[in-house]
Amino acid sequence: MGNRVAHLLLLLVLCYGLTMAVGLYRGEKEDWRGDSTEETQAGREQEWFMLQDSKRVVKTDAGDMRVLRNYGGRIMDRPVHIGFITMEPRSLFVPQYIDSSLILFVRTGEARVGLIYEDELAERRLKIGDIYRIPAGSAFYLMNAEEGQRLHIICSIDPSESLGLGVFQSFFIGGGTYPTSILAGFELETLSTAFNVTTDEVREIMTRQQEGPIVFIGDSRAPRLSPWTKFLSLKEQDRLQHLKRLVKIQQQPSEGEEQMTWSWRKLLNSVFGQENKKKGEKAGKSPDSYNIYDRRPDFRNNYGWSIALDESDYQPLKHSGVGVYLVNLTAGSMMAPHVNPTATEFGIVLRGSGRIQIVFPNGTQAMDARVKEGDVFWVPRYFPFCQIADRSGPFEFFGFTTSARKNRPQFLVGSSSILQTLRSPELAAAFGVSEDRIDHVISAQREAVILPSASAAPPVEEEEVVAAKFEKVQKVIKSVGNGMIMGFD
């Protein structure tokens, strides 16, 4: 009886092990091939490297924010979400801090960003092409102070420091009934004591805002009773005096109150008391923004150009561990097949349309998708890929990488490819062809990094044409020569 039970247990263990092994095999296969069934395989593969899980996290009349979430997985070295912020003219994204760091890229319009940096308020004006970092946990606000232009911002959202409560978690400093200020969670008496004002005054500032996280300011569309509109309707000195009466800041606060008082005063004074600051003027010691369009391309030829920013170019990137890049391809041109050895890449199509081809480690095609303006794709670290512009016009895409170090992509084709470096008898043997043949194929492309389309490629020299034709004739003679002789025997 004991042996029978032991054998049964052993059989169950073996069955469990076999099930787990098969499951892991299937899981790996489905990971690489997108799905286990042939009917859905093609569709799933095309979607796998496209970020399409869009979630609107903010929506008001004054603007919205949506986020494309990346769920990561075993082949993702570090998940990064992509955010899109749209703000109407004369609008404000109210003061808050979040549990993730942001890298902002101004796509269109101009923004004013205020950030508490090392206990001081730093304010920057951002224009098209500017890049700016907001650390996780740092209080900030965004404003579109322009009269007639929408503001569009693309941002990377690094959740490595997040609480895991969603895509990211906002903690709104300014607010009322909607959004709710984090201060509202304290008892009125506690806030009254902390601010040194009456409970009625605390109640007033904690219940007035109800227009959402993005609100109009100083605009006909702003609600009459909005505290933002009321403040901005006052003259600058009156606004400052009103704030002082509201908060009744003591001249010599205690050490515990001092940091909170200064942070609030600087944040509010910046929003309501410095509206007339000259364009381009900056305050505070936060790092400056970096304009990617002002930088000379790292690579340029007749078929396009590319720019890559790392921590040596813009020091704040070091703290986020995120790199930035921008590529522009002329109609029909191609970013040569290449590999990123140090980072996963996320791309957002800014202009035009084209194709993205990605290859699995086993040499099969992972994706061949057509993309257009607004589409977002990602490419895992080590996976070979290329981007090809449609012949209808230029193809421009911007993106982030999961490393702030110099990426040094490895190109597989072109005059600067790793095949050129590896050219040897061993390489020819690996492909199973002669050295002359592999040399001819590798040397045929004279361009590097960004390659022309077939129609734009430079003509092959006449000598090479003759040599190629002679080689073909030799192959024909070798393949059929013996058969012809044997036929006449």
N, C-alpha and C positions, 0 to 999 in steps of 0.2 A: 504493500500500500504506500509505504514511504517512497519507494523508488518511482512509483507511478506519479505521485504528486510532484516529485522532483523533476521528472521528465516533462510533466505538463507545464510546470513553471519555466523550465528551460525553453520549451516550445513557444510559450507566450513571449519570453524575452526575445527569442530569435525573430518571431513575427513582428514584434514592435520595432526591433532594429531594422528589419527589412522595410517596414512601412516608412520609417523615418528616412532611410536612405533613398527610397523611391521618391518620397515627398521632397527631400532636398534637391534631388536631381531634377524633378519636375519644376521646382521653384526656380532653380538656376536657369533651366531651359526657358521657362516663361519669362524670367527677367531679361534674358538676352534676346528672345524672339518676340516679346510683347504679349503673347497668348499661346495657349496650348492647342487651340483649334485653328485649322487653316482658314476657316471662313472669316474669322475676326482678326486674324494675325496681321494682315496688311494695314487695316484701319488703326489698330492699336499701336503698331510701330510708328505710324506717321504722327500719332498724338503724343507718344511717350516723351519726346524731347521738346514739346511745345507747352508753355505754361498757359493753361486755359481755365484754371480754377479761379475765377475772378470773384472777389467779394467786395461789395461797397460798404466801407466802414463808416463813412460820413456822407450825409446828403442833406443840404439845405438850399434855399434859394440863392445863397451867395456863393456856393461852391460845393465840391464833393471830393472824396478821396476813395479810390478803389485799390485793391491789393491783389496781385497774382501770387498765389501761395505755392511754394515749393515744398513738397513733403519729404524730400530727401530720399534716403534709402541706403542700401549697402554700397552703392557706387558713388554716392554723393559725399565728397570730403567735408562739405560744410553747407547746410541749407541757407539760402538767401532768398528773401521775398522781394518782389518788385512792386513799388507803389507809384500811383499816378495821382497827382493833386491838381485840381482845376479850381481857380478862384476868379470870380467876377471882378470887374473894376471896383475900386474902393471897398475892399473887403479885408477881413481879418480872421486868421486862424487863431483862436484865443489861446492865451498862455497855458502851457501844459508841460509835462515831461512824460517820456515813455520808457518802457523797459527794454528798448532795443536802440542800437545806434543807427543813424541815418547818414547816407551820403546823398546830398541834393544835387541835381543837375537841372538848370533852368533851360527848358526847351523853348518857350516863347514868353515874352513879357518881361517885366522887372519886378523884383521882390525886395522887401525889406525884412531882414531877419534879425531878431533880438535874441541873445543867448546869454544866460548866466554862466560866465567862464571865470573860474578861480575867484568866486564871490564878487565879481564885478559884471556889470551889464556891458556886453559887447554888441554893437549894432553894425550891420553890414548891408550895403545895397548890392543886390545881385542882378546881373544882366544876362542876356542870352549867352549860353556857353559856360557860365560860371559854375564851379563845383564847390560845395561847402559841406563840412562835416558837423553833425550834431551828436554829441556823445550820449549814450544811454544814461538816463537819470538827470540830464541837464534841462532846466526850465528854459523854454523858448517860445517864441511866437513868430508867425509869418504874416506879412501884410502885402497886399497888392494895392499900392497907393496910386496907381495910374488911373487916369480918368476914362480912357476909352479902349483899353486892351486887356484881354483875359491873360491870366498867368497860368502857364502849364509847367509843372515840375515833375520830373521822373526821379525816383529815389530808390536806392537799395536799402533794405531793412534787414539788419543782421540780428537774428534772434538768439545769438549765443549767450546773452545775458538775460534772456526773457524769463518770465515767471511760468511760461507754458500755459497761459490762460486764453490762448487764441493766437491769431496772427501776430498781434502785439497788443499791449495794454496801455491805454492813455490814462494819465492822472491829470485831470484838468484843474488848474489853479484858479483861473477865472471861470465863473459860471454862476448858475442860479438854479432854476427848476430844470433847465435843459441847455447845456449840459450841467450836471451837478458838480459843483466845486468840491474838491477833496476836503476843504475846510468845513463843509456843511456836516461832515460826519462827527464833529465835535459838538459838545453841548454849548448852547448859547452863552451860558455863564463862563465857560472855559474860554471861548473866543473873546468875550467881553473883557475878561481879565487880561488875556494875552495882548489884545490890541489897545487896551486901556480906553475903551469907548463904551457907550451904553449898549444894552442888548437890542434896543430898537434900531440903533445904527447898524449893528451887525446883521440883524434880520433884513434890513433894507438891501444891503449889498449882496446878501445870500439868496435873495428871492427874485430879483429884478430880471435877470437874464433868462430868456426862454426861446431864443432864436436859433440855438444850436451851436456846434463848435466853430462853424464858419459864419460870420455875420457881416452885414453891410455896416460901413462907418461913414458918417458925413455924406449920405447919399439919399436921394429922394425915396429910394426903395426901402431904406432902413425904417423900422417901426418908430413912431414918435416917442414912445416910452422907453426905447432902448437906452441903457446907461451909456453905451459906447457913443451913441449919437448925441446924447445930452452933454457928455463931457467935451466932445469935439466941437460942439456949437459955441462953447465958451472961448474967450481969448486965452492965450497961452498962460499968462500970469494968473488969471482967474481959475484956470484948470488946476494949476499947482496949489493955489490956496484952498480950493474946494477939496482936493485930495488930502491936504494937511488937516482941514477941519474934519473930514470924514474919518481919517485914521488917527488923528491927534498924536502924531509922532512926537515922542519925548525928546528933548534935546540931549539928555544923557541917559539912554536906556541901560538896563542891566546887560551884562555880558551875554546872557542867554538870549535876550530879545534883540540884541544889536544885529546879528547876522540876518535874522528874519526880517527886521525892519528895513535894513538896507536893501536886501534883495527885492522886497515888495516895492519900496520906493523907486528903485532904479528901473524895475520892470514897468511899473505903472507910469512913471514920468516919461519913459521912452515912448510908450504907446500914446499917451495923451499930451505930453508936454514938449515934444521935440518934432512936431509935425513940419516945422519950417526949416529943418536941417538941410543944408545945401546938398544937392545931389553929389554923390561920390564921397562925401565926408564920412569919416568913420569914427567910432568911439569904442573905448575898451581895448583890452589887450589880447582878445581872441585872435587866432591865426586868420589871415586874410583868406578870401576866396581865391580860386585859381580858375582862370578862363582857358578852357581847352582850345577854343578857336584862335586864341592869340599865340598859341605855341606852333612852332614850325614842325611839320610832319617828321616823324622819325624815319619814314620811308616814303619816297615818291617816285613815280615814273609816269609814262604817258597813259597808263591805264588805271591810275588811282593813287591814293595815299592812305597812310595809317598813322595813328598817334596812340601811344600807350603811356599812361601815367602810373608811376609807382611811388613808394615812400621817399625815394631820393628826389623826386620832382615836387611832391606836395606832402610835407611831413605829417599832417593829420591823418593821412591814409594809413600810416604805420599803426596807429592806435586801433583802427577798425580792422586792419588786416584785409583790406579790400583794394583792388586795383581798378583803374578806369581805362577805357579805350574808345576810340572813334575811328571808323573806317569809311572811306568813300571810294566806290568802284565806278568807273565809267561804264556806259552801256555795253553789255555783253562780256565784260571782263570778269576775272575770277581771282579770288584769294586762293592761292595754291593750296592743295591738300597739305595739312599740317597737323601737329599734335601739340597740346599744351602739357608740358611735363610737370608743372607745379601747381596748377589751379583748374577749377571748374569755371566755365565761362557762361555768362548770361548776356543775351543780346536783345536789343529793342530796335525794331526797324523805324528809323526816323523819316525816311524818304524813299520813294521808288518801290520796286519789287524785285524779287529774285528767288533763288533756290538755296536751300541748305541741305547738304548731304553729309550724313554721319555714318561711320562704319563701326561695327562690333569688333571686339578683339579677335574673333574667329574668322575675320575677313569677309563676313557677309554684311549686306547693307542694313543699317539700322533705321535710317530715315532719308527720304528724298522728298522734301516738302517745299511747296511754293509759299512764300511769305510776302506780306505787303505791310504798308505803314501801320504801325500800332501793334503788330504781332511780336510776341516774346518767345524766344527759344533758349535752350540751355544745352551745353555740351559737357559731358563728364570729363574729368581729368584723364589723360592718356588716350582718349578716343580720337581717332583720325577724323577730320572733317574739312569741308571747304564751303565757301560762299560764292555764288555765281549770280551776277547781275543780269536781269532781263535786258533784251536788246532795245526795249522801248525807252530807256533812259537811265540816269545814274541811280545807284543803289547805296544808300547811306545807313549805317547802323551804329548805335552807341551801346556800351554795355559795361558790366562790372565783372571782375574776376575775384576768386576767393583767396587771393594772395596779394599782399602789398609789395612783395619782392619783385625784382625784374623777372618777367615771365620767360623770356628767351624761347619762343615757340620753335619747334623743330619742323622744318619744311621737308616734305617727302618728295617734292617735284620742283624743278626749276634750277637755275644756274647756281643757286646757293643751297641746294638741298643736301640732306644727309647722304643721299645716294652718290652725289658727287664726291663727298668726303670718303665714303666707303668703297669707291670704285677700285676694284682689285680682282684678281683671278677667283678669289673666294666668293665675291658677289656674283660673278658670272656663273660660277658653279651652283650657287644657291638658286638662281633662276633657270638653270639648265640650258644655258645658251653660251655661245662663244664670247670671248672678251670683246672682239670687234663689234659683235651685235649689241651687247649691253652698252658699250661706249657710244655707239651711234644713237641709241635710244636716249641715253642720259644727256648727251651733248646737244640734242636737237633743239631743246628749249633754251634760248639765250637770255630770256627774262627771268627775274627772280621775284619772289613774294607775291606780286600781283601780276597776273598773266593775261595776255590778250585773248580775245575770242579767236576762233579759227579764221574768220574772215579778216580780222585785223592783224593776224600774225604775219611777221615779215616773210617774204618769199625765201624758199630754200635756195641756196646757191646752186648754180648749174652743175658744178662738179659733183655735188652730193646727189643730185637727181640722176646723173649718169651712173654714179657708183651704185645707187640703189637699184636702178634698172638692171645693171650688170649682175648684181647679186641675185636678183630674182631669176634671171636667165640661167645662172649657174645652178640654182636650186631645182629648176625645172629639168635641166639636163641630168642632174644627179638622180632625181626621183624617177624619171622615165627611161633613162639611157640604157640601163641593164635590161629592162623589159623589152626594149626594141631589138636589142642584139639577140636576146634569147629567141625572139619570135622568128628570126631569120635563120636560125640554126636548123 
